[in-house]
């Protein structure tokens, strides 16, 4: 095992830099902005935070260049290229979200600079989640992030919907966290450890004991371990809103401000999806076969509930919340295969899905202020409110339509290749054939509600003209380059898969002694 003393601090320089800088920013803000709440202070704090995040990215790139890897703080955390690249992507997503939020903050009169610092602390917590190498260290990092997310949910203090959403998220999240902690205690009772590497070694020893390549949890006395690991996975699937642990997400995503929904759906979901893949493939690979039936049921429910639920929605945020549940189903399908192709396909789908979400929410942030029809302001919240946007803003609306087609898996967009790779990986396992059929049906159903939005944008006659009045240069550039990648992805499929394989192989290299 690798143990460090003072080097433990130098190896996590990016995280230390970020948290110390945020603490200093909080102290300076409390001294200078105490009696002066204004948008200027929010903008200034945001610029400082973006600078700090860029500095953290530079430090992470330095770790990447120097191939820094190892276990630190008595194996509580692990540093390697896989998590380092994921951290860089998380920080880039956070910066993108903050840049898109400037006009939203002005339009909604958000003058509390403290929420910007909370956002920075959440980002730091996400970095710790990606480095966690022990289930208890992971639990503490998840709780740090969760407390910040609860605070962001009630950023609009006078909104009843925001307060209701925040309360729901807090109660259900606290309950899921308690289940995780109880599961971790059961695992510790059975194995004497909650460390990822030690748990892998324990499972390896048990396979040697029973002279088998695949440990049979059901025929031997592993009840506590089986039950404990299952309970811990509940928190992870809750965080990504996989069915049947999804019931909180439509109400929470609908109730919180759109910019908070953006952060939840883009940055937070990306982190927990990477974490789930990491735990299933790199930590509990033998356990994957034991809970395969449960994961299959979860995948089927996610695909059907997500697709059918989205068809019944007219409110935009709820529609895309249900849509995201179906996308989680495709990712779980890739993870279920237990193959290298399935792992690469799942990681690719996560990347494409996250990029598409960036386009989606930048577009929604551009329409989520007011639509002026005969001088009467109307909140843009339903599909019918988008009627005429394609005529008023044809370029951006066309890019958004391309993004929707990618979501639906229509060729030649990136979403098509992501789904094809998931289906190809599933074809290698005969037991997943029925599930593959469900996934194809779900994909066909999804075309209905995506095409319904495109119809509202371009093909419904209206005398009123709706325009993207919140569209700024930052959002336009973000949408353009993201969609350009989705369109041109067909030329980079092989190279992208090769890069992904090198990235996740870096995590396995960490365990070579």
SEZATOR-787318 format. One record per residue (C-alpha): residue in three letters; chain; x negated, y negated, z. Coordinates in Angstrom, 1 decimal, m for minus. Layout:
// SEZATOR-787318
Ala|A|X|Y|Z
...
END
This chain:
// SEZATOR-787318
Unk|A|0.0|0.0|0.0
Unk|A|m1.1|m3.6|m0.6
Unk|A|m1.3|m5.8|2.5
Unk|A|m2.4|m9.4|2.5
Unk|A|m3.0|m12.0|5.2
Unk|A|m3.5|m15.6|4.1
Unk|A|m3.2|m14.5|0.5
Unk|A|0.5|m13.8|1.2
Unk|A|1.0|m17.6|1.2
Unk|A|m1.0|m18.2|m2.0
Unk|A|0.9|m15.6|m4.0
Unk|A|4.2|m17.3|m3.3
Unk|A|3.0|m20.9|m3.9
Unk|A|5.9|m21.7|m6.2
Unk|A|8.5|m20.9|m3.5
Unk|A|6.6|m22.7|m0.8
Unk|A|6.2|m25.7|m3.0
Unk|A|9.9|m25.8|m3.8
Unk|A|11.2|m25.4|m0.2
Unk|A|8.7|m27.8|1.4
Unk|A|9.5|m30.4|m1.3
Unk|A|13.2|m30.0|m0.7
Unk|A|12.7|m30.4|3.1
Unk|A|10.8|m33.6|2.5
Unk|A|13.4|m34.8|0.0
Unk|A|16.2|m34.2|2.5
Unk|A|14.3|m36.1|5.2
Unk|A|13.6|m39.1|2.9
Unk|A|17.2|m39.0|1.7
Unk|A|18.6|m39.1|5.2
Unk|A|16.5|m42.1|6.0
Unk|A|17.0|m44.1|2.9
Unk|A|20.5|m43.1|1.7
Unk|A|22.2|m42.8|5.1
Unk|A|24.6|m45.7|4.7
Unk|A|24.5|m46.0|1.0
Unk|A|26.4|m43.4|m1.0
Unk|A|26.3|m44.2|m4.7
Unk|A|25.9|m42.6|m8.1
Unk|A|22.4|m44.1|m8.4
Unk|A|21.2|m42.2|m5.4
Unk|A|22.7|m39.0|m6.8
Unk|A|20.9|m39.6|m10.2
Unk|A|17.6|m40.4|m8.4
Unk|A|17.8|m37.3|m6.3
Unk|A|18.7|m35.2|m9.4
Unk|A|15.7|m36.5|m11.3
Unk|A|13.4|m35.7|m8.3
Unk|A|14.9|m32.2|m8.1
Unk|A|14.4|m31.6|m11.8
Unk|A|10.8|m32.7|m11.5
Unk|A|10.3|m30.3|m8.5
Unk|A|11.9|m27.4|m10.5
Unk|A|9.6|m28.2|m13.5
Unk|A|6.6|m28.1|m11.1
Unk|A|7.8|m24.8|m9.7
Unk|A|8.0|m23.4|m13.3
Unk|A|4.4|m24.5|m13.9
Unk|A|3.3|m22.6|m10.8
Unk|A|5.2|m19.6|m11.9
Unk|A|3.7|m19.7|m15.3
Unk|A|0.3|m19.9|m13.7
Unk|A|1.1|m16.7|m11.7
Unk|A|2.3|m15.1|m15.0
Unk|A|m1.0|m16.1|m16.8
Unk|A|m3.1|m14.7|m14.0
Unk|A|m1.0|m11.5|m13.8
Unk|A|m0.4|m12.0|m10.1
Unk|A|1.3|m9.0|m8.6
Unk|A|1.5|m7.1|m5.3
Unk|A|3.5|m6.6|m2.1
Unk|A|3.5|m9.3|0.5
Unk|A|4.7|m9.8|4.1
Unk|A|4.6|m6.1|4.9
Unk|A|6.3|m5.1|1.7
Unk|A|9.3|m7.4|2.3
Unk|A|8.7|m9.0|m1.1
Unk|A|7.1|m8.0|m4.4
Unk|A|5.6|m10.2|m7.0
Unk|A|5.3|m9.0|m10.7
Unk|A|5.9|m10.2|m14.2
Unk|A|9.5|m9.0|m14.4
Unk|A|10.7|m11.0|m11.5
Unk|A|8.5|m14.0|m12.4
Unk|A|10.0|m14.3|m15.8
Unk|A|13.5|m13.9|m14.4
Unk|A|12.7|m16.8|m11.9
Unk|A|11.5|m19.0|m14.7
Unk|A|14.7|m18.4|m16.6
Unk|A|16.8|m19.1|m13.5
Unk|A|15.1|m22.5|m13.0
Unk|A|15.5|m23.3|m16.7
Unk|A|19.2|m22.5|m16.4
Unk|A|19.5|m24.7|m13.3
Unk|A|17.8|m27.6|m15.0
Unk|A|20.1|m27.2|m18.0
Unk|A|23.2|m27.2|m15.7
Unk|A|21.9|m30.4|m13.9
Unk|A|21.3|m32.2|m17.2
Unk|A|24.8|m31.4|m18.3
Unk|A|26.3|m32.6|m15.0
Unk|A|25.4|m36.3|m15.3
Unk|A|28.6|m37.6|m17.0
Unk|A|30.7|m35.2|m14.9
Unk|A|29.4|m36.7|m11.7
Unk|A|30.2|m40.2|m13.0
Unk|A|33.7|m39.3|m14.1
Unk|A|34.6|m37.5|m10.9
Unk|A|32.8|m40.0|m8.6
Unk|A|30.6|m37.5|m6.9
Unk|A|28.4|m39.7|m4.7
Unk|A|27.0|m37.2|m2.1
Unk|A|23.3|m36.7|m2.9
Unk|A|23.2|m33.9|m0.3
Unk|A|24.9|m31.5|m2.8
Unk|A|21.9|m31.9|m5.1
Unk|A|19.6|m30.8|m2.4
Unk|A|21.9|m27.9|m1.6
Unk|A|21.6|m26.9|m5.3
Unk|A|17.9|m26.9|m4.9
Unk|A|18.0|m24.7|m1.9
Unk|A|20.3|m22.3|m3.7
Unk|A|17.8|m22.1|m6.5
Unk|A|15.0|m21.4|m4.0
Unk|A|17.2|m18.6|m2.5
Unk|A|17.7|m17.1|m6.0
Unk|A|14.0|m16.9|m6.4
Unk|A|13.7|m15.0|m3.1
Unk|A|16.5|m12.6|m4.2
Unk|A|14.5|m11.8|m7.4
Unk|A|11.3|m11.2|m5.3
Unk|A|13.0|m9.2|m2.5
Unk|A|11.6|m5.7|m2.0
Unk|A|13.6|m4.7|1.1
Unk|A|17.3|m4.4|1.5
Unk|A|17.3|m6.6|4.7
Unk|A|15.1|m9.3|3.1
Unk|A|17.5|m9.2|0.2
Unk|A|20.5|m9.5|2.5
Unk|A|19.0|m12.7|4.2
Unk|A|18.3|m14.2|0.7
Unk|A|21.8|m13.5|m0.5
Unk|A|23.3|m15.1|2.6
Unk|A|21.1|m18.2|2.1
Unk|A|22.4|m18.5|m1.4
Unk|A|26.0|m17.7|m0.4
Unk|A|26.2|m20.5|2.3
Unk|A|25.1|m23.0|m0.4
Unk|A|27.7|m21.7|m2.9
Unk|A|30.4|m22.1|m0.3
Unk|A|29.4|m25.7|0.2
Unk|A|29.4|m26.4|m3.6
Unk|A|32.9|m24.9|m3.8
Unk|A|34.3|m27.8|m1.7
Unk|A|32.2|m30.6|m3.4
Unk|A|35.5|m32.4|m4.0
Unk|A|36.7|m33.0|m0.5
Unk|A|40.1|m34.3|m1.4
Unk|A|41.0|m31.4|m3.7
Unk|A|43.4|m28.8|m2.2
Unk|A|42.5|m26.3|m4.9
Unk|A|38.8|m26.7|m4.2
Unk|A|39.4|m26.2|m0.4
Unk|A|41.5|m23.1|m1.1
Unk|A|38.9|m21.7|m3.5
Unk|A|36.1|m22.3|m1.1
Unk|A|38.0|m20.7|1.8
Unk|A|38.8|m17.6|m0.3
Unk|A|35.2|m17.3|m1.5
Unk|A|33.9|m17.7|2.1
Unk|A|36.2|m15.1|3.7
Unk|A|35.8|m12.5|1.0
Unk|A|32.1|m13.2|0.7
Unk|A|31.6|m12.9|4.4
Unk|A|33.5|m9.6|4.5
Unk|A|31.4|m8.2|1.6
Unk|A|28.2|m9.3|3.4
Unk|A|29.3|m7.5|6.5
Unk|A|29.9|m4.3|4.5
Unk|A|26.4|m4.6|3.0
Unk|A|24.8|m5.0|6.5
Unk|A|26.7|m2.0|7.8
Unk|A|25.6|0.0|4.8
Unk|A|21.9|m1.0|5.3
Unk|A|22.1|0.1|9.0
Unk|A|23.4|3.6|7.8
Unk|A|20.6|3.9|5.3
Unk|A|18.1|3.0|8.1
Unk|A|19.5|5.6|10.4
Unk|A|19.1|8.3|7.8
Unk|A|15.8|7.4|6.3
Unk|A|14.1|5.1|8.8
Unk|A|13.5|2.4|6.2
Unk|A|15.2|m0.2|4.1
Unk|A|12.2|m0.9|2.0
Unk|A|12.5|m0.2|m1.8
Unk|A|9.2|1.6|m2.1
Unk|A|9.6|3.6|1.1
Unk|A|13.1|4.6|0.1
Unk|A|11.8|5.8|m3.3
Unk|A|9.1|7.7|m1.5
Unk|A|11.7|9.3|0.9
Unk|A|13.8|10.4|m2.1
Unk|A|10.6|11.8|m3.8
Unk|A|9.8|13.8|m0.6
Unk|A|13.3|15.2|m0.5
Unk|A|13.1|16.4|m4.1
Unk|A|9.8|18.2|m3.2
Unk|A|11.5|19.7|m0.2
Unk|A|14.4|21.1|m2.2
Unk|A|12.2|21.9|m5.3
Unk|A|14.3|19.9|m7.7
Unk|A|13.9|17.1|m10.2
Unk|A|17.2|15.5|m9.3
Unk|A|18.2|15.2|m5.7
Unk|A|21.7|16.5|m5.0
Unk|A|23.2|14.2|m2.4
Unk|A|26.4|16.1|m2.1
Unk|A|25.1|19.6|m1.3
Unk|A|22.6|18.5|1.4
Unk|A|23.0|16.5|4.6
Unk|A|22.7|13.0|3.1
Unk|A|26.1|11.7|4.1
Unk|A|24.8|8.5|5.9
Unk|A|22.5|7.7|3.0
Unk|A|25.2|8.2|0.4
Unk|A|27.7|6.2|2.2
Unk|A|25.3|3.4|3.2
Unk|A|23.9|2.9|m0.4
Unk|A|27.5|2.9|m1.7
Unk|A|28.4|0.1|0.8
Unk|A|25.4|m2.0|m0.1
Unk|A|26.2|m1.8|m3.8
Unk|A|29.7|m3.2|m3.0
Unk|A|28.2|m6.6|m2.3
Unk|A|26.2|m6.6|m5.6
Unk|A|29.3|m5.7|m7.8
Unk|A|31.3|m8.2|m5.8
Unk|A|28.8|m11.0|m6.7
Unk|A|29.1|m10.2|m10.4
Unk|A|32.9|m9.9|m10.2
Unk|A|33.1|m6.3|m11.6
Unk|A|36.6|m4.8|m11.3
Unk|A|38.1|m3.8|m8.8
Unk|A|36.0|m6.3|m6.8
Unk|A|37.0|m9.2|m9.1
Unk|A|40.2|m10.5|m7.5
Unk|A|38.5|m13.5|m6.0
Unk|A|36.9|m14.8|m9.2
Unk|A|39.9|m16.1|m11.2
Unk|A|41.2|m18.2|m8.3
Unk|A|37.7|m19.4|m7.2
Unk|A|36.5|m20.3|m10.7
Unk|A|39.8|m22.1|m11.4
Unk|A|39.9|m24.0|m8.1
Unk|A|36.3|m25.3|m7.9
Unk|A|35.1|m28.2|m10.0
Unk|A|34.0|m27.3|m13.5
Unk|A|30.3|m28.1|m13.0
Unk|A|30.3|m25.7|m10.0
Unk|A|32.0|m23.0|m12.1
Unk|A|29.3|m23.5|m14.6
Unk|A|26.6|m22.9|m12.0
Unk|A|28.4|m19.9|m10.7
Unk|A|29.0|m18.3|m14.1
Unk|A|25.6|m19.1|m15.7
Unk|A|22.8|m19.2|m13.0
Unk|A|24.2|m17.2|m10.1
Unk|A|25.7|m14.4|m12.2
Unk|A|22.5|m14.1|m14.3
Unk|A|20.5|m13.6|m11.1
Unk|A|22.8|m11.0|m9.6
Unk|A|23.1|m9.1|m12.9
Unk|A|19.3|m8.9|m13.0
Unk|A|19.3|m7.8|m9.4
Unk|A|21.8|m5.0|m10.0
Unk|A|19.8|m3.6|m13.0
Unk|A|16.7|m3.8|m10.9
Unk|A|18.2|m1.9|m8.0
Unk|A|19.9|0.8|m10.1
Unk|A|17.0|1.5|m12.4
Unk|A|13.9|0.7|m10.4
Unk|A|14.9|1.5|m6.8
Unk|A|17.9|3.9|m6.8
Unk|A|17.5|5.7|m10.1
Unk|A|18.2|9.1|m8.5
Unk|A|21.3|7.7|m6.8
Unk|A|22.6|6.4|m10.2
Unk|A|23.7|10.0|m11.1
Unk|A|25.5|10.5|m7.8
Unk|A|27.7|7.4|m8.2
Unk|A|28.1|7.8|m11.9
Unk|A|31.8|8.7|m11.6
Unk|A|32.5|5.6|m9.5
Unk|A|30.5|3.4|m11.9
Unk|A|32.5|4.8|m14.9
Unk|A|35.7|3.9|m13.2
Unk|A|34.4|0.5|m12.4
Unk|A|33.4|0.0|m16.0
Unk|A|36.8|1.2|m17.4
Unk|A|38.6|m1.2|m15.0
Unk|A|36.3|m4.1|m15.9
Unk|A|36.8|m3.6|m19.6
Unk|A|40.6|m3.2|m19.5
Unk|A|41.4|m5.7|m16.8
Unk|A|39.1|m8.3|m18.3
Unk|A|40.4|m8.0|m21.8
Unk|A|44.1|m7.5|m21.1
Unk|A|44.0|m10.2|m18.3
Unk|A|42.4|m12.7|m20.6
Unk|A|45.2|m12.1|m23.2
Unk|A|47.8|m13.3|m20.7
Unk|A|46.0|m16.5|m19.8
Unk|A|46.6|m20.0|m21.2
Unk|A|44.4|m21.9|m18.7
Unk|A|40.9|m22.1|m20.1
Unk|A|38.9|m21.4|m17.0
Unk|A|41.0|m18.4|m16.0
Unk|A|40.8|m17.0|m19.5
Unk|A|37.0|m17.0|m19.6
Unk|A|36.9|m15.7|m16.0
Unk|A|38.8|m12.6|m17.1
Unk|A|36.7|m12.5|m20.3
Unk|A|33.5|m12.4|m18.2
Unk|A|34.9|m9.4|m16.3
Unk|A|35.1|m7.5|m19.5
Unk|A|31.5|m8.5|m20.4
Unk|A|30.4|m7.1|m17.1
Unk|A|31.9|m3.8|m18.2
Unk|A|29.6|m3.7|m21.3
Unk|A|26.6|m4.3|m19.1
Unk|A|27.6|m1.6|m16.7
Unk|A|28.1|0.8|m19.7
Unk|A|24.5|0.1|m20.7
Unk|A|23.2|0.7|m17.2
Unk|A|25.2|3.9|m16.9
Unk|A|23.2|5.6|m19.6
Unk|A|20.1|5.9|m17.4
Unk|A|17.9|5.7|m20.5
Unk|A|15.2|3.3|m21.6
Unk|A|17.4|2.1|m24.5
Unk|A|20.3|1.6|m22.1
Unk|A|18.1|m0.6|m19.8
Unk|A|16.8|m2.7|m22.7
Unk|A|20.3|m3.0|m24.1
Unk|A|21.7|m4.1|m20.8
Unk|A|19.0|m6.7|m20.3
Unk|A|19.5|m8.0|m23.8
Unk|A|23.3|m8.2|m23.3
Unk|A|22.7|m10.2|m20.0
Unk|A|20.4|m12.6|m21.9
Unk|A|22.9|m13.1|m24.9
Unk|A|25.8|m13.4|m22.5
Unk|A|24.1|m16.0|m20.4
Unk|A|23.1|m18.0|m23.5
Unk|A|26.7|m17.9|m24.8
Unk|A|27.9|m19.1|m21.4
Unk|A|25.7|m22.1|m21.6
Unk|A|27.3|m23.1|m24.9
Unk|A|30.8|m22.4|m23.5
Unk|A|30.5|m24.5|m20.4
Unk|A|28.6|m27.4|m22.1
Unk|A|31.6|m27.5|m24.5
Unk|A|34.1|m27.4|m21.7
Unk|A|32.3|m30.0|m19.8
Unk|A|32.7|m32.2|m22.9
Unk|A|36.4|m31.8|m22.9
Unk|A|37.2|m31.6|m19.2
Unk|A|37.8|m35.3|m18.6
Unk|A|40.7|m36.9|m20.4
Unk|A|42.6|m36.6|m23.6
Unk|A|44.2|m39.8|m24.7
Unk|A|47.6|m39.4|m26.3
Unk|A|49.6|m42.6|m26.6
Unk|A|47.4|m44.1|m23.9
Unk|A|48.5|m41.4|m21.4
Unk|A|45.6|m39.6|m19.8
Unk|A|46.0|m35.8|m19.7
Unk|A|43.7|m33.3|m18.0
Unk|A|42.3|m30.9|m20.6
Unk|A|42.9|m27.5|m18.9
Unk|A|44.8|m25.3|m21.3
Unk|A|44.3|m23.9|m24.8
Unk|A|47.0|m26.2|m26.1
Unk|A|45.0|m29.2|m24.9
Unk|A|42.2|m28.2|m27.4
Unk|A|44.5|m28.7|m30.4
Unk|A|42.9|m31.2|m32.8
Unk|A|39.4|m31.1|m31.3
Unk|A|38.1|m29.3|m34.4
Unk|A|39.4|m32.2|m36.6
Unk|A|38.0|m34.9|m34.4
Unk|A|34.6|m33.2|m33.7
Unk|A|34.1|m30.7|m36.6
Unk|A|30.4|m30.1|m36.1
Unk|A|30.4|m29.3|m32.4
Unk|A|33.7|m27.4|m32.7
Unk|A|32.2|m25.2|m35.4
Unk|A|29.2|m24.4|m33.3
Unk|A|31.6|m23.5|m30.4
Unk|A|33.6|m21.3|m32.8
Unk|A|30.4|m19.5|m33.7
Unk|A|29.8|m18.9|m30.0
Unk|A|33.3|m17.5|m29.6
Unk|A|32.7|m15.1|m32.5
Unk|A|29.5|m14.0|m30.8
Unk|A|31.4|m13.4|m27.6
Unk|A|33.8|m11.2|m29.6
Unk|A|31.0|m9.2|m31.2
Unk|A|31.6|m10.3|m34.7
Unk|A|28.6|m9.9|m37.1
Unk|A|26.1|m11.4|m37.9
Unk|A|26.0|m13.1|m34.5
Unk|A|23.9|m12.0|m31.5
Unk|A|26.9|m10.7|m29.6
Unk|A|27.4|m8.1|m32.3
Unk|A|23.9|m6.7|m32.0
Unk|A|24.1|m6.7|m28.2
Unk|A|27.2|m4.6|m28.3
Unk|A|25.9|m2.3|m31.0
Unk|A|22.8|m1.6|m28.8
Unk|A|25.0|m0.9|m25.8
Unk|A|27.2|1.5|m27.9
Unk|A|24.1|3.2|m29.4
Unk|A|22.7|3.9|m25.9
Unk|A|26.1|5.2|m24.8
Unk|A|26.2|7.6|m27.8
Unk|A|23.1|9.4|m26.4
Unk|A|25.2|10.6|m23.4
Unk|A|28.1|12.9|m24.4
Unk|A|29.9|12.3|m21.0
Unk|A|30.2|8.6|m21.9
Unk|A|32.1|9.2|m25.2
Unk|A|35.6|8.4|m23.7
Unk|A|34.1|5.3|m22.0
Unk|A|32.7|4.2|m25.4
Unk|A|36.1|4.5|m26.9
Unk|A|37.5|2.2|m24.2
Unk|A|34.7|m0.3|m24.8
Unk|A|35.5|m0.4|m28.5
Unk|A|39.3|m0.9|m27.8
Unk|A|38.4|m3.7|m25.3
Unk|A|36.2|m5.4|m27.9
Unk|A|39.1|m5.3|m30.4
Unk|A|41.5|m6.8|m27.8
Unk|A|39.0|m9.6|m27.0
Unk|A|39.1|m10.8|m30.6
Unk|A|42.8|m11.8|m30.0
Unk|A|42.1|m14.4|m27.3
Unk|A|38.9|m15.7|m28.9
Unk|A|40.6|m16.2|m32.2
Unk|A|43.5|m17.8|m30.4
Unk|A|41.1|m20.6|m29.2
Unk|A|39.7|m21.0|m32.7
Unk|A|43.2|m21.3|m34.1
Unk|A|44.0|m24.1|m31.6
Unk|A|40.8|m25.9|m32.5
Unk|A|41.2|m25.9|m36.3
Unk|A|44.5|m24.5|m37.5
Unk|A|47.3|m26.0|m35.5
Unk|A|48.8|m29.2|m36.9
Unk|A|49.0|m32.1|m34.5
Unk|A|49.6|m35.9|m34.7
Unk|A|47.6|m36.5|m31.5
Unk|A|43.8|m36.5|m31.9
Unk|A|41.7|m35.0|m29.1
Unk|A|38.0|m35.8|m29.0
Unk|A|35.1|m34.6|m27.0
Unk|A|34.8|m37.9|m25.1
Unk|A|32.3|m36.5|m22.6
Unk|A|29.9|m35.2|m25.2
Unk|A|26.4|m36.6|m24.8
Unk|A|23.1|m36.0|m26.6
Unk|A|21.9|m33.5|m24.0
Unk|A|25.0|m31.3|m24.3
Unk|A|24.9|m31.5|m28.1
Unk|A|21.3|m30.5|m28.3
Unk|A|21.8|m27.6|m25.9
Unk|A|24.8|m26.3|m27.8
Unk|A|23.0|m26.7|m31.2
Unk|A|19.8|m24.8|m30.3
Unk|A|21.7|m22.1|m28.3
Unk|A|24.1|m21.4|m31.2
Unk|A|21.2|m21.5|m33.7
Unk|A|19.5|m18.6|m31.7
Unk|A|22.8|m16.7|m31.7
Unk|A|23.1|m17.1|m35.4
Unk|A|19.5|m16.2|m36.3
Unk|A|19.2|m13.4|m33.7
Unk|A|19.5|m10.8|m36.5
Unk|A|16.0|m11.6|m37.6
Unk|A|14.5|m11.1|m34.2
Unk|A|16.2|m8.0|m32.8
Unk|A|13.2|m5.6|m32.9
Unk|A|10.8|m8.2|m31.5
Unk|A|13.2|m9.1|m28.7
Unk|A|13.6|m5.4|m27.7
Unk|A|9.9|m4.9|m27.7
Unk|A|9.4|m8.0|m25.5
Unk|A|12.1|m6.8|m23.1
Unk|A|10.4|m3.4|m22.9
Unk|A|7.1|m4.9|m22.0
Unk|A|8.8|m7.1|m19.3
Unk|A|10.6|m4.3|m17.4
Unk|A|7.6|m2.0|m17.8
Unk|A|5.7|m4.6|m15.7
Unk|A|7.9|m3.7|m12.7
Unk|A|7.0|0.0|m13.0
Unk|A|3.3|m0.9|m13.2
Unk|A|3.6|m2.4|m9.7
Unk|A|4.0|1.0|m8.2
Unk|A|0.9|2.5|m9.8
Unk|A|m1.5|3.1|m6.9
END
